[in-house]
């Protein structure tokens, strides 16, 4: 704990600091609650997204396994652009997926198996979903980092700053009270001695 001056000015400074901490703490607590809620929301969306993607992969495997011909699907489909914007949630800037664009070659119907079109649709969807998952992961990472920082600040205010400032105020008030009592006692003693001198002189 830093040393404090035992003065009226310091007492005022400590009281002002306490008022500031107590005014700011509810805002921090509210932000912490909002962030906790947003983290849970994004975690839930990410979980659902991964489950749906896994289901899509299972569907793809079930019918691709039936077909013997190996086909290089990458030569027909290419991811060309991902547009990511930003949004603000509880004071945190997070990435938001705006669009995913592909370049697609039309397969030669005589040279490729009949299932290639369907496979390309599923592959495009899987690639799109992978980009969405990465953006959700980035959102979650940003929200969790801000939640950690906000939680640390709430703890600092609740467990350190407010109790420390209250204790400083208590210590200064006791010191100033003792000082005032001592001054009154000295004044009474001085008054008593002055009265004695007047009495003995008279």
URZI-V268974 format. One record per run of one state. SS is the DSSP state (h for helix, s for strand, l for the rest). FROM is the first residue (numbers start at 1). LEN is the number of residues. If there is no record, write none. Layout:
BEGIN
ss=<SS:SS>
from=<FROM:FROM>
len=<LEN:LEN>
END
This chain:
BEGIN
ss=<l:h:l:h:l:s:l:s:l:h:l>
from=<1:8:65:73:76:77:90:92:105:116:202>
len=<7:57:8:3:1:13:2:13:11:86:1>
END
